[in-house]
């Protein structure tokens, strides 16, 4: 049972009220079982360092400690460096920016004890109604995405941190969030092979250590209609045999609706291993999942030899990963470069820019509220404006005739379930704009979303809503006026 537990990567989630203490019972259970790693969500830098040190000291096996760091380490951990979304960096047409962003992310992650970055996103941004890819993608052109993904992977792994190409064979054509339910992609096999899979082929050529599966069905690749996570046609035959990938295949989170259609979580875990996955991400109950895998092996549903091979793969890459160290730690100049990168991607979508003055009336329209996890605080935008010497007023209804800055947050978020602004958010923008003598929308989302806003409103795009982009947007306004 202890060997099989190595195939599990449970989650540890930070709470602002209790830190990691609320996860203490689950951590103790996971360490007793001998899990192969953890995925971390949230926390301060010091808390993360202390936690990863404890986990390594107490674990019987070398651990893979992962996080979603598509937008830099600051995407997950307070006080660390944030980066623009991948789409924003790609828009600069500067491969060196991709390389340096990946290198910085890996170096900073390594100092915290995190050795597995679930990036880059290799999904193509080809469906405007896709609610879960958008700014996370490196673009729509398969060749360009392939080139940039390879740059990210090479730079990240050169620092001893595992990269992860996701979500195989491509989540870009979906109109449904796989966190909510199972999407089905109806593209032809030729289209998928020539376009969607091309970045994964490039990732393999670049030596990517891990690939994450999509909880998405592709009837052209597997007529049974199961998601890629549960398809031996897509994993064992296509990914392993045809593409020649011999690294780690990791599932997307097993708590997601796309994985659970018609299955319990434990059944999903067994089905994923049977299809060819090596490790199971984010099981809710690690002990129950381990027992289910053990029963499936003892009952002949899972091949003991294949499980042993997955255990060896996980161990190989956990041993390969660089241990936590300060070697080539990011410098102050590196951090400053990341802030400059954020500044470079903020731009006027349409104008002209109005004169704002020293006193700013800021109306926050939050299209990202709701869902199981709160969005980032909106305070960094306001504080950065104050730090730039502006007086910031946040009246819900600004005085009639005053200049108004409308901070419109509409980022890609799990469980949000849509790619566009809600009707309520658009009405709120119109109300705020009517109240001011002049109005400017600062859009914390994909630039193309500006098409839904009233044509007379000038729009600035900051691409995403994390702290780094809020601060960059504030600096842009301070310079522009």
NUPANU-283533 format. One record per residue (C-alpha): residue in three letters; x, z, y. Coordinates in steps of 0.2 Angstrom, whole numbers, plus 2048, in hexadecimal, padded with zeros to 3 digits. Each point is the difference from the previous one (the first is absolute). Layout:
<atoms>
ALAXZY ...
</atoms>
This chain:
<atoms>
UNK800800800 UNK80E80480C UNK8087EF7FE UNK7EF7F7803 UNK7FE80A810 UNK80F7F7807 UNK7F47F1802 UNK7F680980D UNK803800813 UNK7F380D807 UNK7FD803813 UNK80580E80B UNK7F6800810 UNK80480A810 UNK7F380B809 UNK802804812 UNK7F88117FC UNK80A8057F0 UNK80E7F47FF UNK8047FC7EE UNK7FA8117FA UNK7EF7F97FC UNK8087F57F3 UNK80B80E7F8 UNK7F58027F0 UNK8017ED7FD UNK8137FF804 UNK80380E7F3 UNK7F57F87F3 UNK8097EF803 UNK8118087FF UNK7FC8097EF UNK7FA7EF7F9 UNK8107F7806 UNK7F87F280A UNK80B7F2805 UNK7FE802813 UNK7F480280E UNK7F97F780F UNK7FF809810 UNK7F37FF80E UNK804809810 UNK80B80F805 UNK80E80480D UNK8117FA7FD UNK8068127FC UNK7F28037F4 UNK8037F07F7 UNK8138047FE UNK7FC8117F9 UNK7F37F97F4 UNK80A7F27F9 UNK80F80C7FE UNK7F580C7F6 UNK7F87F27F6 UNK8117FA7FB UNK8088117FC UNK7F18047F5 UNK7FD7F07F7 UNK8067FD7EE UNK8027ED804 UNK8077F680F UNK7F17FD80B UNK7FA7F180A UNK7F9807810 UNK7F57F2809 UNK7F77FE810 UNK7F77F1809 UNK80C7FC80E UNK7FB7EF804 UNK801805813 UNK81080B7FE UNK8028127FA UNK7F580680F UNK7F17F87F8 UNK7FF80F7F5 UNK80B80E807 UNK7FF808811 UNK8107FF80A UNK8077F17F7 UNK8027EF807 UNK7F17F4801 UNK8007ED7FF UNK7F47F2805 UNK7F57F97F2 UNK8097F37F6 UNK7F57F2808 UNK807805811 UNK8128007FB UNK7FD7EF7F7 UNK7F97F9810 UNK811801808 UNK8077F37F4 UNK80F80B7FF UNK8078037EE UNK80C80C807 UNK7F280B806 UNK7F98017EF UNK8118047F8 UNK80380E80D UNK7EF8077FF UNK8018017ED UNK812807801 UNK7FB80E80C UNK7F08047F5 UNK80B8027F1 UNK80E80A808 UNK7F380C808 UNK7F68027F0 UNK8108047F7 UNK80480F80B UNK7EF8077FC UNK8027FE7ED UNK7F47F17FF UNK8077F37F5 UNK7F27F37FD UNK7F87F680E UNK7EF7F87FC UNK8057F180B UNK8007F2804 UNK7EE7F97FF UNK8027EE7F8 UNK7ED7FC802 UNK7FD7F180B UNK7F5802810 UNK7F57F17FC UNK7EE808800 UNK7FA805811 UNK7F380C7F9 UNK80C8097F5 UNK7FE812804 UNK8108077F8 UNK80E7F4803 UNK8007F9812 UNK80F80780A UNK8088077F0 UNK8057EE7FB UNK80F7F7805 UNK7F57F1804 UNK7F67F17F8 UNK80E7F47FC UNK8068037EE UNK8127F9804 UNK80280B80F UNK7F98107F8 UNK80B7FD7F1 UNK80F7FF80B UNK7FC80F80A UNK7FB80B7F1 UNK8117FB7F8 UNK80980680F UNK7F6811800 UNK8048037EE UNK8127FC801 UNK80380B80F UNK7F680E7F9 UNK8088017EF UNK8117FE807 UNK7FD812806 UNK7FC8067EF UNK7ED801803 UNK7F57F77F4 UNK7F57F2808 UNK7EF7FB7FA UNK7F87EF801 UNK7ED802801 UNK7F27FC7FB UNK8037F47F2 UNK7FA7F37FE UNK7FA800812 UNK7F380A80A UNK7FF7F480E UNK7F07F67FB UNK7F480F7FE UNK7F180480B UNK7FE8117F8 UNK80B810801 UNK8068047EE UNK7FF812805 UNK7ED7FE800 UNK7FD7F47F2 UNK8077F27F6 UNK8037F080A UNK8007EF7F7 UNK80B7F2806 UNK7F97EF7FB UNK80F7F5805 UNK8067F47F3 UNK80F8047F5 UNK80B7F2809 UNK7FC808811 UNK8048117FA UNK8107FB7F8 UNK8067F580E UNK7FB80B80F UNK7FC8127FC UNK80C8037F2 UNK80F7F780A UNK805810809 UNK80180A7F0 UNK80A7F37F8 UNK80C80180F UNK8008137FF UNK8057FF7EE UNK80E7F4804 UNK80680D80E UNK80180D7F2 UNK7F180A804 UNK8008107F5 UNK7ED803800 UNK7EF7F6802 UNK7EF808803 UNK7F17F87F8 UNK7F07FC809 UNK7EF8077FB UNK7F97EF802 UNK7F97F37F3 UNK8067EE800 UNK7F67F67F3 UNK80B7F1802 UNK80E80B7F9 UNK7F680B7F4 UNK7EF7F97FB UNK7FB8127FA UNK7FD805812 UNK80A8107FF UNK80B80580E UNK8137FC800 UNK8048127FD UNK7F77FE7EF UNK8057EF7FB UNK80D7FC7F3 UNK7FF7EE805 UNK805803811 UNK80D80E7FD UNK8087FD7EF UNK7FF7EE7FF UNK8007FA812 UNK80A80D809 UNK80C8057F2 UNK8027F07F6 UNK7FD7F280C UNK807808810 UNK80E80A7F6 UNK7FD810809 UNK80880F7F6 UNK7FE80E80D UNK7F280D802 UNK7EE7FB801 UNK7F680D809 UNK7ED801802 UNK7F8802810 UNK7F8811802 UNK7F48047F1 UNK7F480980C UNK7FB7EF807 UNK7EF7F97FD UNK8077EF7FA UNK8098097F2 UNK7F180B7FB UNK7F27F27FE UNK7F98047EF UNK80E80D7FB UNK805812802 UNK810803808 UNK8088047F0 UNK7F97F07F8 UNK8087F680E UNK8118087FE UNK8007FC7ED UNK7FA7EE804 UNK80D7FE80D UNK80E8057F4 UNK7F97F57F2 UNK8007F180C UNK812802804 UNK80280D80F UNK80E80C7FE UNK7FB80E80C UNK7EF807806 UNK7FE804812 UNK7F580E807 UNK7F78077F1 UNK7F480D806 UNK80480C7F1 UNK8117FD7F9 UNK7FD80B7F1 UNK7F07F77FB UNK8087EF802 UNK80F8057F5 UNK7F58067F2 UNK7F67F0801 UNK8107F67FF UNK80680A7F1 UNK7EF7FE7F7 UNK8017ED803 UNK8128007F9 UNK7FC80A7F1 UNK7F07F67FD UNK80A7F0800 UNK7F77F9810 UNK811801809 UNK8107FA7F8 UNK80D80E7FF UNK80E7F3802 UNK7F97F9810 UNK7FE812807 UNK8128047FC UNK8067F1809 UNK7F680580F UNK8078117FF UNK8127F8800 UNK7FC7F580F UNK7FA80E80A UNK80F80B7FC UNK80C7F1804 UNK7F97FE811 UNK7FF813804 UNK8128017FB UNK8057F180A UNK7F8806810 UNK80B80880D UNK7FF813800 UNK7FB808811 UNK80F7FF80C UNK8057FE812 UNK80C7F17FC UNK7FC7F380D UNK7F280B808 UNK7F77F780D UNK808802811 UNK7F8803811 UNK8047EE804 UNK7F67FB7F0 UNK7F180A806 UNK8017F9811 UNK8007EE7F8 UNK7F08047F7 UNK7F8805810 UNK8067F0808 UNK7F97F67F1 UNK7EF808803 UNK8017FB812 UNK8057EE7FB UNK7EF7FD7F7 UNK7F480780D UNK7FA7F180A UNK7F27F980A UNK7F37F77F6 UNK7F77FA80F UNK801804812 UNK80380280E UNK804812800 UNK7F780A80D UNK80880C80C UNK7FE8117F9 UNK80780D80D UNK8078117FD UNK7F08087FA UNK7F97F97F0 UNK7EF8027F9 UNK8027FE7ED UNK7F27FE7F4 UNK8048017EE UNK7F57F57F4 UNK8048057EF UNK7FB7F37F3 UNK80A8097F2 UNK7F68117FF UNK7F98047EF UNK8077FF7EF UNK80880D7F5 UNK80F80280B UNK801801813 UNK8097F380A UNK80F80480A UNK7FE80B810 UNK7FC7F6810 UNK80980D80A UNK8117F7800 UNK7FA7F180B UNK7F980C80D UNK80F80B800 UNK80C7F1801 UNK7F67FA80F UNK802812808 UNK8138007FC UNK8017EF80A UNK7F980980F UNK7EE7FB7FF UNK7F180B803 UNK7F57FE7F1 UNK7ED803800 UNK7F67FF7F0 UNK7EE800806 UNK7F47F97F4 UNK7F87F880F UNK80D7FB80D UNK7FB800812 UNK7F87F0805 UNK80C7F5809 UNK8108087F9 UNK80D7F67F5 UNK7FD8037EE UNK80C7FF7F1 UNK7F67FE7F0 UNK80B8057F1 UNK7F77F87F1 UNK8068057EF UNK7FC7F47F2 UNK80E8017F3 UNK8007FC7EE UNK7FB80F7F7 UNK7FC8047EE UNK7ED8037FC UNK7FB7F9811 UNK7F97F17F7 UNK8007F380E UNK80D7F580A UNK7F67FF810 UNK7FA80C80E UNK7F08097FD UNK7F17FB80B UNK801812807 UNK8127FE805 UNK7FD7F0809 UNK7F1808809 UNK80B80E806 UNK80D7F4806 UNK7F37F780A UNK7F9810808 UNK811806805 UNK8057EF807 UNK7F07FF80B UNK804811807 UNK8107FB808 UNK8057F580E UNK80D7F97F4 UNK8038037EE UNK80E7FD7F4 UNK7FE8017ED UNK80F8067F6 UNK7FD7FB7EF UNK80880A7F2 UNK7FD7F37F2 UNK8037EE7FC UNK8017F580F UNK7F37F47F9 UNK7F280E801 UNK8007FD813 UNK7F57F07FD UNK7F180C7FD UNK802808811 UNK7F87FA811 UNK80A7F1805 UNK802807812 UNK80A80F7FA UNK8137FF800 UNK8078067F0 UNK8118087FB UNK8048017ED UNK80A80E7F9 UNK7FD7FB7EE UNK7FD8117F8 UNK7FB812804 UNK80E80A7FB UNK80A80B80C UNK80E7F4802 UNK7F47F2806 UNK7F680C80B UNK810805809 UNK8057ED801 UNK7F07FB808 UNK80180E80D UNK8127FA804 UNK7F97EF802 UNK7F380580C UNK80C80A80A UNK80C7F1802 UNK7F27F4803 UNK7F880880F 
</atoms>
